[in-house]
Amino acid sequence: MNNFIRASFLIFLVSRMCFAQWYWQSPLPQGLPLNSVKFISSEIGWAVGNYGTIIRTTDGGITWLLQTSETTSDLNDVSFTDPNNGTVVGDEGTILGTSNGGTTWTAQISGTIHDLNGVSFTDVNVGTAVGTNGTILRTTNGGATWSSQTSGTTHDLNDVSFTDANTGTVVGDEATILRTSNGGSSWVSQSSGTTNWWRGVCFTDANTGTVVGSGGTIIRTTNGGSSWISQSTRTGNWLESVSFTDANNGTVVGRQGTILRTTNGGTIWSLNVVGTSNYLYGVSFTDENTGTVVGWEGTILRTTNGGNPPMTFQMSVSIADDWNLVSIPGLHPINQYVNTWWAYRDQSANVFKYADGYLPVTDVVFGKGYWMKHSGARVYNTGDEWPSDGIQIVPHAPIAAEANWNLIGGYELSVTAAFIWTIPFGLQQGSVYKYSGGYQVATTLEPGYGYWIKLSAPGQIIIPEGLAKSEPVEYYPENWGRIVLKDAAELSYTLYVVKEKVDLSQYELPPPPPTGMFDIRFGSGRIAEDLNNSIKTIEMSGITYPLTVRVENMDIRLMDESGKMINTKLKSGEDIVISESTIQKLMVSGKLLPTVYSIEQNYPNPFNPSTVISWQSPVGSRQTIKVYDILGNEVETLIDEYKEAGKYQIEFNASELASGVYFYQFRSGGYVIAKKMVLIK
């Protein structure tokens, strides 16, 4: 991690959506929270965060440059007065100053070990920092020295706003509001009439200011804090930061992805839907339209149109009876509850996400896929089941993914699956799968449906921005063998048998669907297998009997587990009908399998000191071969384990035994047979 912080520079990639009200700007690598942001123009800005993180942009966030802070302390706030001169404050009394835009940062002596949460400079020299335990620090020489001021409280102070060198307001925990009109020589406590904990403050002039905090509370003053008026926000989420560019235009951000906008000084606050539930900690606007928001997991959001109402799109999704793989490609304007999205779903069944197993959910997020059970088939349309105004477009953010299988969804565009890519590059393993009467390879991602993708390591999945021509991919060559299974409900699935050496891991199927769903796969979990050297099982669920099994391009031996109900050879083009519904598993081999138990005479016999014992079994079972002496004493156990149907042999070395007559006994279930052998030394 230290190498990350001390890197001299790193250009970050950016993922943008040019038609949404908020652009998602995604510096990489992600993961470290960003706590504050400050822009001094529409193009030039800084963001600071945990573990000494400082990043800078000079092009409005298209690229971000990592700066060297020489600290691992969490950094909580940043203030710049021009493109060169700025100050950052953080935990354990950390203060950093720069006079060259952050090319170099110099540690300043704060004289405190308390965490510093907020900082405000009105010019290059004059600034105030606030922090825990009622800490207030003041400098009048650009941070060369800092002096402590008396706040009159031990409550944690979280933010500060000065409009000139003398006039400022500080807010903190337990409804703390402090005001100075003499540069902090004295601080006067103000009453807001509430008991909320205040997190952010912004004044546009000496009289007009806004404070935000716990419980979604916003208060406003137009007389320097002599009185405060509570404003309606329609949210209960904690609000963390506030930015006003004039008396009317302001933005507030908070937890659970909350962004509130006003154009009338807070008389009306509108909730912007931005498509993230990450905590948002910092906001900075340079005019009424252009602003940036930062938060948890490196979140950076950008708007150049004041966060105007989101664009929408129309959508139609065909839902089948029973279980469906679904997703939400945007945001429902009401909420993201499962019943809001799928009003006619089967209420007796949960909706499931996948996280190394199926987990029930009550609300859904874009970028993820879900299993949803529906009562009857139905086509969901905007204007019918969904609002006629459409589904709200969201930023096309990278999708966080884990190693192994991930259940995902796309956005409002139909896109080519072959052009999905990952960060780091090359993590995808095998094909993208959809569910349509069994798992099938998906060539496109359609809005509203869910898809499976497997990664070799944790990373991010990048969804392409549209359909594109790609060369046809031959997933299953024509010369491969095919085992086609079709049930009475006309559901059909094809398993493949390879004819050459291939990487079979690329043919692994996603995790089985919910119980009762039609699913056929080899026992290995794959759709393709090599039958040349071993017996493979075929596992089946959700079958409506009778079941027809047809073979193409190969000959096989097909059996049930016992080998008693089904034990037949199928040539290419032949089929068999299975009516017995208790058969849930089949055994298949490219070679002929034994039809009876038998054990051969050891060879050579007599022998010294080794001999080979051969046997065969028509079914899979626990099998033992034991050697006894002429008196019936057990001498050695040669085999005691489960084995599939087939032919086997094992070498018996009797170098430690005396010459004489011995017996070897084969046992499998109720079948037992023994033969005699002679050791001559």
Long-range contacts (C-beta under 8 A, 24 or more apart in sequence): 1-51, 1-72, 2-72, 4-29, 4-66, 5-51, 5-52, 5-53, 5-68, 5-69, 5-71, 5-72, 6-68, 6-70, 7-66, 7-68, 8-68, 9-65, 9-66, 10-65, 10-66, 11-63, 11-64, 11-65, 12-55, 12-63, 12-64, 12-65, 12-66, 13-423, 14-61, 14-62, 14-63, 14-64, 15-395, 15-396, 15-397, 15-398, 15-462, 16-62, 17-393, 17-395, 17-396, 19-311, 19-393, 20-310, 20-311, 20-393, 20-394, 20-395, 21-272, 21-274, 21-303, 21-305, 21-307, 21-308, 21-309, 21-310, 21-311, 22-259, 22-272, 22-274, 22-275, 22-293, 22-301, 22-302, 22-303, 22-307, 22-395, 23-61, 23-301, 23-302, 23-303, 23-304, 23-395, 24-275, 24-276, 24-300, 24-301, 24-302, 24-395, 24-396, 24-397, 25-61, 25-62, 25-64, 25-292, 25-300, 25-301, 25-302, 26-298, 26-300, 26-397, 26-398, 27-55, 27-64, 27-298, 27-300, 28-423, 30-297, 30-298, 30-460, 31-297, 31-298, 32-297, 32-298, 33-279, 33-281, 33-295, 33-296, 33-297, 33-298, 34-281, 34-282, 34-294, 34-295, 34-298, 34-299, 34-300, 35-74, 35-75, 35-76, 35-77, 35-281, 35-282, 35-294, 36-75, 36-76, 36-77, 36-78, 36-241, 36-281, 36-282, 36-294, 37-78, 37-282, 37-283, 37-284, 37-292, 37-293, 37-294, 37-300, 38-78, 38-79, 38-80, 38-86, 38-284, 39-284, 39-285, 39-286, 39-290, 39-291, 39-292, 40-80, 40-81, 40-82, 40-83, 40-286, 41-83, 41-286, 42-286, 42-287, 42-290, 42-304, 44-83, 45-284, 45-292, 46-78, 46-80, 46-86, 46-88, 46-102, 47-78, 47-282, 47-292, 47-294, 47-300, 48-75, 48-76, 48-77, 48-78, 48-88, 48-90, 49-74, 49-75, 49-294, 49-298, 50-74, 50-75, 52-90, 54-78, 54-88, 54-96, 54-102, 54-105, 56-101, 56-102, 60-290, 60-302, 60-304, 61-292, 61-300, 61-302, 64-300, 67-102, 67-103, 67-105, 68-104, 68-105, 69-96, 69-105, 70-105, 70-107, 71-96, 71-107, 76-115, 76-116, 76-117, 76-118, 77-116, 77-117, 77-118, 77-119, 77-159, 77-282, 78-119, 79-119, 79-120, 79-121, 79-127, 80-121, 81-121, 81-122, 81-123, 81-124, 82-124, 85-121, 85-124, 85-142, 86-121, 87-119, 87-121, 87-127, 87-129, 87-143, 88-119, 89-116, 89-117, 89-118, 89-119, 89-129, 89-131, 90-115, 90-116, 91-115, 91-116, 93-131, 95-129, 95-137, 95-143, 95-146, 97-142, 97-143, 99-142, 108-143, 108-144, 108-146, 109-145, 109-146, 110-137, 110-146, 111-137, 111-146, 111-147, 111-148, 112-137, 112-148, 117-156, 117-157, 117-158, 117-159, 118-157, 118-158, 118-159, 118-160, 118-170, 119-160, 120-160, 120-161, 120-162, 120-168, 121-162, 122-162, 122-163, 122-164, 122-165, 123-165, 126-162, 126-165, 126-183, 127-162, 128-160, 128-162, 128-168, 128-170, 128-184, 129-160, 130-157, 130-158, 130-159, 130-160, 130-170, 130-172, 131-156, 131-157, 132-156, 132-157, 134-172, 136-160, 136-170, 136-178, 136-184, 136-187, 138-183, 138-184, 149-184, 149-185, 149-187, 150-186, 150-187, 151-178, 151-187, 152-178, 152-187, 152-189, 153-178, 153-189, 158-198, 158-199, 158-200, 159-198, 159-199, 159-200, 159-201, 159-241, 160-201, 161-201, 161-202, 161-203, 161-209, 162-203, 163-203, 163-204, 163-205, 163-206, 164-206, 167-203, 167-206, 167-224, 168-203, 169-201, 169-203, 169-209, 169-211, 169-225, 170-201, 171-198, 171-199, 171-200, 171-201, 171-211, 171-213, 172-197, 172-198, 173-197, 173-198, 177-211, 177-225, 177-228, 179-224, 179-225, 181-224, 190-225, 190-226, 190-228, 191-228, 192-219, 192-228, 193-228, 193-230, 194-219, 194-230, 199-238, 199-239, 199-240, 199-241, 199-254, 200-239, 200-240, 200-241, 200-242, 200-252, 201-242, 202-242, 202-243, 202-244, 202-250, 204-244, 204-245, 204-246, 204-247, 205-247, 208-247, 208-265, 210-242, 210-244, 210-250, 210-252, 210-266, 211-242, 212-239, 212-240, 212-241, 212-242, 212-252, 212-254, 213-238, 213-239, 214-238, 214-239, 216-254, 216-258, 218-242, 218-252, 218-260, 218-266, 218-269, 220-265, 220-266, 231-266, 231-267, 231-269, 232-269, 233-260, 233-269, 234-269, 234-271, 235-260, 235-271, 240-279, 240-280, 240-281, 240-282, 241-280, 241-281, 241-282, 241-283, 242-283, 243-283, 243-284, 243-285, 243-291, 244-285, 245-285, 245-286, 245-287, 245-288, 246-288, 249-285, 249-288, 249-306, 250-285, 251-283, 251-285, 251-291, 251-293, 251-307, 252-283, 253-280, 253-281, 253-282, 253-283, 253-293, 253-295, 254-279, 254-280, 255-279, 255-280, 259-283, 259-293, 259-301, 259-307, 261-306, 261-307, 263-288, 263-306, 272-307, 272-310, 273-310, 273-331, 273-333, 273-392, 273-394, 274-301, 274-394, 274-395, 275-330, 275-331, 275-366, 275-394, 275-395, 275-397, 276-301, 276-395, 276-397, 277-365, 301-395, 310-392, 310-393, 310-394, 311-392, 311-393, 312-389, 312-390, 312-391, 312-392, 312-393, 313-390, 313-391, 313-393, 313-412, 313-447, 314-382, 314-383, 314-390, 314-391, 315-380, 315-381, 315-382, 315-386, 315-390, 315-391, 315-412, 315-447, 315-448, 316-379, 316-380, 316-381, 316-382, 317-379, 317-380, 317-447, 317-448, 317-449, 318-377, 318-379, 319-372, 319-374, 319-377, 319-378, 319-379, 319-380, 320-374, 320-377, 321-374, 321-375, 321-376, 321-377, 322-373, 322-374, 322-516, 322-517, 323-371, 323-372, 323-373, 323-374, 323-435, 323-513, 323-514, 323-517, 324-371, 324-372, 324-373, 324-374, 324-435, 324-450, 325-369, 325-370, 325-371, 325-407, 325-434, 325-435, 325-449, 325-450, 325-451, 325-452, 326-369, 326-370, 326-371, 326-372, 326-409, 326-448, 326-449, 326-450, 327-364, 327-366, 327-367, 327-368, 327-369, 327-370, 327-408, 327-409, 327-410, 327-448, 327-449, 327-450, 327-451, 328-364, 328-365, 328-366, 328-391, 328-409, 328-448, 329-366, 329-391, 329-409, 329-410, 329-411, 329-412, 329-447, 329-448, 330-366, 330-391, 330-392, 330-393, 330-394, 330-411, 330-412, 331-366, 331-391, 331-392, 331-394, 332-386, 332-387, 332-391, 332-392, 333-387, 333-389, 333-391, 333-392, 334-387, 335-363, 336-363, 336-364, 336-365, 337-362, 337-363, 337-364, 338-362, 338-363, 338-364, 338-370, 338-372, 341-386, 342-372, 342-374, 342-380, 343-385, 344-374, 344-375, 344-376, 344-378, 344-385, 345-372, 345-373, 345-374, 345-375, 346-373, 346-374, 346-375, 349-373, 349-514, 352-514, 353-407, 354-405, 354-406, 354-407, 354-511, 355-402, 356-402, 356-404, 358-514, 366-394, 366-409, 366-411, 367-397, 367-399, 367-408, 367-409, 368-399, 368-407, 368-408, 368-409, 368-450, 369-407, 369-408, 369-409, 369-449, 369-450, 369-451, 369-452, 370-407, 370-409, 370-450, 371-407, 371-450, 371-513, 371-514, 373-514, 380-448, 396-463, 396-465, 398-423, 398-460, 398-461, 398-462, 399-460, 399-461, 399-462, 399-463, 400-460, 401-427, 401-453, 401-455, 401-458, 401-459, 401-460, 401-461, 402-455, 402-458, 403-455, 403-456, 403-457, 403-458, 404-454, 404-455, 405-452, 405-453, 405-454, 405-510, 405-511, 406-452, 406-453, 406-454, 406-455, 406-461, 407-450, 407-451, 407-452, 407-510, 408-450, 408-451, 408-452, 408-453, 408-461, 409-445, 409-448, 409-449, 409-450, 409-451, 410-445, 410-446, 410-447, 410-451, 410-463, 411-447, 411-463, 412-447, 413-447, 413-465, 413-466, 413-467, 414-444, 414-445, 414-446, 414-447, 414-466, 414-467, 415-444, 415-445, 415-463, 415-464, 415-465, 415-466, 415-467, 416-443, 416-444, 416-464, 416-466, 416-467, 416-468, 416-470, 417-442, 417-443, 417-444, 417-445, 417-451, 418-443, 418-470, 418-473, 419-464, 419-468, 419-470, 420-445, 420-453, 420-461, 420-462, 420-463, 420-464, 421-462, 421-464, 422-455, 422-459, 422-460, 422-461, 422-462, 423-459, 423-460, 423-462, 424-457, 424-459, 427-455, 427-456, 427-457, 427-459, 428-453, 428-454, 428-455, 428-456, 429-454, 429-455, 429-456, 429-505, 429-506, 429-508, 430-454, 430-505, 430-506, 430-507, 430-508, 431-475, 431-506, 433-509, 433-510, 435-513, 437-491, 437-492, 437-493, 437-518, 438-491, 438-493, 438-518, 438-519, 438-520, 439-509, 439-510, 439-519, 439-527, 441-475, 452-510, 452-511, 454-508, 454-510, 476-528, 479-553, 480-528, 480-553, 481-531, 481-551, 481-552, 481-553, 481-554, 481-556, 481-590, 482-551, 482-552, 482-553, 482-554, 483-538, 483-549, 483-550, 483-551, 483-552, 483-556, 483-588, 484-549, 484-550, 484-551, 484-552, 485-520, 485-538, 485-540, 485-547, 485-548, 485-549, 485-550, 486-547, 486-548, 486-550, 487-518, 487-543, 487-544, 487-545, 487-546, 487-547, 487-548, 488-544, 488-545, 488-546, 488-547, 489-518, 489-544, 491-518, 491-544, 493-518, 493-520, 495-520, 495-521, 495-522, 495-527, 495-528, 495-529, 495-538, 496-527, 496-528, 496-529, 497-528, 497-529, 497-530, 497-531, 497-553, 497-554, 497-556, 497-590, 498-528, 498-529, 498-530, 502-528, 504-528, 504-529, 504-530, 512-541, 513-542, 515-541, 516-541, 516-542, 517-541, 517-542, 518-542, 518-543, 523-585, 531-556, 531-588, 531-589, 531-590, 531-591, 532-590, 532-591, 534-589, 534-644, 534-646, 535-587, 535-588, 535-589, 535-593, 535-620, 535-644, 535-645, 535-646, 536-587, 536-588, 536-589, 537-585, 537-586, 537-587, 537-588, 538-585, 538-586, 538-587, 538-588, 539-584, 539-585, 540-584, 540-585, 540-586, 541-584, 543-581, 543-584, 545-578, 545-579, 545-580, 545-581, 546-577, 546-578, 546-579, 547-577, 547-578, 548-575, 548-576, 548-577, 548-578, 549-575, 549-576, 549-577, 549-578, 549-586, 550-574, 550-575, 551-575, 554-590, 555-590, 556-588, 556-589, 556-590, 557-588, 557-589, 557-591, 557-592, 557-593, 558-586, 558-587, 558-588, 559-586, 559-587, 559-588, 559-593, 559-618, 559-619, 559-645, 560-585, 560-586, 560-587, 561-585, 561-587, 561-619, 561-620, 562-619, 563-587, 563-595, 563-618, 563-619, 563-645, 564-619, 567-593, 567-595, 567-618, 587-620, 587-644, 587-645, 589-645, 589-646, 593-618, 593-645, 593-646, 594-618, 594-645, 594-646, 594-647, 597-666, 597-668, 597-671, 597-673, 598-673, 599-625, 599-664, 599-666, 599-673, 599-675, 601-675, 601-677, 602-652, 602-664, 602-675, 602-677, 605-677, 605-678, 606-677, 606-678, 606-679, 606-680, 607-654, 607-677, 607-678, 607-679, 607-680, 608-654, 608-679, 608-680, 608-681, 609-653, 609-654, 609-655, 609-679, 609-681, 610-651, 610-652, 610-653, 610-654, 610-655, 611-651, 611-652, 611-654, 611-677, 612-649, 612-650, 612-651, 612-652, 613-638, 613-649, 613-650, 613-651, 613-652, 613-664, 614-647, 614-648, 614-649, 615-647, 615-648, 615-649, 615-666, 616-646, 616-647, 616-648, 617-643, 617-645, 617-646, 617-648, 617-668, 618-645, 619-645, 620-644, 620-645, 621-668, 621-669, 622-668, 622-669, 623-666, 623-667, 623-668, 624-665, 624-666, 624-667, 624-668, 625-650, 625-664, 625-665, 625-666, 625-667, 626-664, 626-665, 626-667, 627-652, 627-662, 627-663, 627-664, 627-665, 628-662, 628-663, 628-664, 628-665, 629-660, 629-662, 629-663, 630-660, 630-661, 630-662, 630-663, 635-662, 638-664, 654-679
